[in-house]
């Protein structure tokens, strides 16, 4: 069973990722929703190597092909992306596959798939997605926890102020974007977040 750190940081560029790794973040996802250009692949390659040196896990969002080529630890896919069984065929048995869910039924379906962890959300209202799914709240996290024994990552509107409540509801890890990368000093912000999580 995969062990996931309490903080799952999501970044969209090299500078953010390097700052978070310097702060001690041990799980990093690179998310780029537009066309993948050579510079994005270069950033993934550098972050994969930097994460490896820091003893951290590096996940690429959506792109199983990029994850393999840059030697990432795995790939995270959503409901509209390549299905987890197809992803597993691409990346093999030794890599991590994460899968997004947005309700209890999807969590139960995920249990039948070759995924290493399940993400549930959005827990709270979020501005990092153009068309977010309905908010599941803390009860949704608790329902997801009852529905799976896989590591559970909660995502959506999570901040250092509400993260403990999300973990108490049953999440193993909290995925955070804005409360980390929107800070004036990303590294200091991440250190504070890690300190609060304990």
C-alpha positions in Angstrom: 0.0 0.0 0.0 1.3 3.4 -1.0 2.1 5.8 1.8 1.2 9.4 0.9 2.5 12.4 2.8 0.0 14.7 4.5 0.7 17.5 2.1 0.2 17.0 -1.7 1.4 20.1 -3.5 0.3 21.0 -7.0 2.4 23.3 -9.2 2.3 24.6 -12.7 5.9 25.6 -13.2 9.5 24.8 -12.3 10.1 27.7 -9.9 7.1 26.8 -7.8 8.1 23.1 -7.7 11.7 23.9 -6.7 10.7 26.2 -3.9 8.3 23.6 -2.5 10.9 20.9 -2.7 13.4 23.1 -0.9 10.8 23.6 1.9 10.6 19.8 2.4 7.5 18.9 0.5 7.6 15.2 -0.3 4.8 14.8 -2.9 4.6 17.1 -5.9 2.3 17.1 -8.9 2.9 19.1 -12.1 -0.3 20.3 -13.6 -0.5 21.9 -17.0 -3.9 22.0 -18.7 -2.8 23.6 -22.0 -0.8 22.2 -24.9 2.4 20.5 -23.8 5.4 22.2 -25.3 9.0 21.3 -25.0 9.5 23.7 -22.1 6.8 21.9 -20.1 8.5 18.6 -20.7 11.9 20.2 -19.7 10.3 21.4 -16.5 8.9 18.0 -15.7 12.3 16.4 -16.4 14.1 18.8 -14.0 11.5 18.5 -11.3 11.5 14.7 -11.5 15.3 14.7 -10.9 15.1 17.4 -8.2 12.4 15.5 -6.4 14.4 12.3 -6.6 17.4 14.0 -5.0 15.1 15.4 -2.3 13.5 12.0 -1.6 10.1 13.2 -2.8 7.6 11.7 -5.1 6.8 13.5 -8.4 3.5 13.0 -10.3 2.5 14.3 -13.7 -1.1 15.3 -14.1 -3.0 13.8 -17.1 0.0 12.8 -19.2 1.1 9.2 -18.8 3.4 9.6 -21.8 5.2 12.6 -20.3 5.4 10.9 -16.9 7.2 8.0 -18.5 9.6 10.1 -20.6 10.6 12.3 -17.7 11.0 9.4 -15.3 8.3 10.6 -12.9 7.0 8.4 -10.1 3.6 8.3 -11.6 0.6 10.0 -13.2 -2.7 11.4 -11.9 -5.8 11.2 -14.1 -9.4 12.5 -13.8 -12.8 11.2 -14.8 -12.5 12.6 -18.4 -8.9 11.5 -18.9 -7.3 8.2 -20.0 -8.9 5.4 -17.9 -6.7 4.1 -15.1 -6.4 0.6 -16.6 -5.1 2.2 -19.9 -2.7 4.4 -17.9 -1.4 1.3 -16.1 -0.7 -0.4 -19.4 1.4 2.7 -20.4 3.4 3.2 -17.2 3.7 -0.4 -15.9 3.3 -1.9 -12.5 6.1 -0.1 -10.7 4.6 3.5 -11.1 1.9 5.3 -9.2 -1.6 5.9 -10.6 -3.8 8.4 -8.9 -7.5 9.0 -9.8 -9.9 11.8 -9.2 -13.4 11.2 -7.9 -16.2 13.6 -7.1 -18.7 11.5 -5.2 -19.1 8.3 -3.3 -20.2 6.2 -6.3 -17.1 7.2 -8.2 -14.9 6.3 -5.2 -16.5 2.8 -5.0 -15.9 2.4 -8.8 -12.3 3.4 -8.3 -11.8 0.6 -5.8 -12.1 -1.8 -8.8 -9.4 0.0 -10.8 -5.6 -0.4 -10.8 -5.1 2.9 -8.8 -2.7 3.5 -5.9 -4.6 6.4 -4.4 -8.0 8.1 -4.8 -8.6 11.8 -4.8 -11.9 13.2 -3.6 -13.2 16.8 -4.1 -13.7 19.6 -4.4 -14.0 19.6 -0.6 -14.6 23.3 -0.5 -15.3 25.9 -3.2 -12.2 26.4 -5.4 -11.1 28.9 -8.0 -8.3 26.8 -9.6 -10.7 25.0 -12.0 -12.9 26.7 -14.6 -15.8 24.3 -14.2 -15.5 22.7 -10.8 -17.6 19.7 -9.7 -20.1 20.2 -6.9 -18.6 20.7 -3.5 -18.5 17.5 -1.4 -17.7 19.0 2.0 -16.3 17.2 5.0 -19.2 14.7 4.9 -18.1 13.8 1.3 -14.6 13.1 2.6 -15.9 10.9 5.3 -18.1 9.0 2.9 -15.1 8.5 0.6 -13.1 7.2 3.5 -15.8 4.6 4.3 -15.9 3.6 0.6 -12.2 2.8 0.1 -9.1 1.5 1.9 -6.8 3.1 -0.6 -4.9 6.2 0.4 -7.3 9.2 0.2 -6.2 12.6 -1.1 -8.7 15.5 -0.5 -8.6 18.4 -2.9 -10.4 21.7 -3.5 -10.2 24.9 -1.5 -8.0 23.5 1.2 -5.9 25.9 3.3 -3.7 25.7 6.3 -6.7 26.8 8.4 -9.1 24.0 7.3 -6.6 21.2 6.5 -6.8 19.6 9.9 -10.5 19.3 9.7 -10.1 17.6 6.3 -7.6 15.1 7.7 -9.9 14.5 10.7 -12.7 13.7 8.3 -10.7 10.8 6.9 -8.3 12.1 4.3 -4.7 10.8 4.4 -3.4 13.8 2.5 -4.5 17.3 1.4 -3.8 18.5 -2.1 -3.1 22.3 -2.1 -2.5 24.8 -4.9 -3.4 28.4 -4.1 -2.6 28.5 -0.4 1.0 27.5 -1.3 1.9 29.0 -4.7 -0.1 32.3 -4.4 2.0 33.2 -1.4 4.6 36.0 -1.8 7.3 33.5 -0.5 6.3 30.0 -1.6 9.1 28.3 0.3 8.2 30.0 3.6 4.5 29.3 3.0 5.2 25.6 2.5 7.3 25.4 5.6 4.5 26.9 7.6 2.0 24.6 6.1 4.2 21.5 6.8 4.7 22.7 10.4 1.0 23.1 11.0 0.3 19.6 9.6 2.8 18.2 12.1 
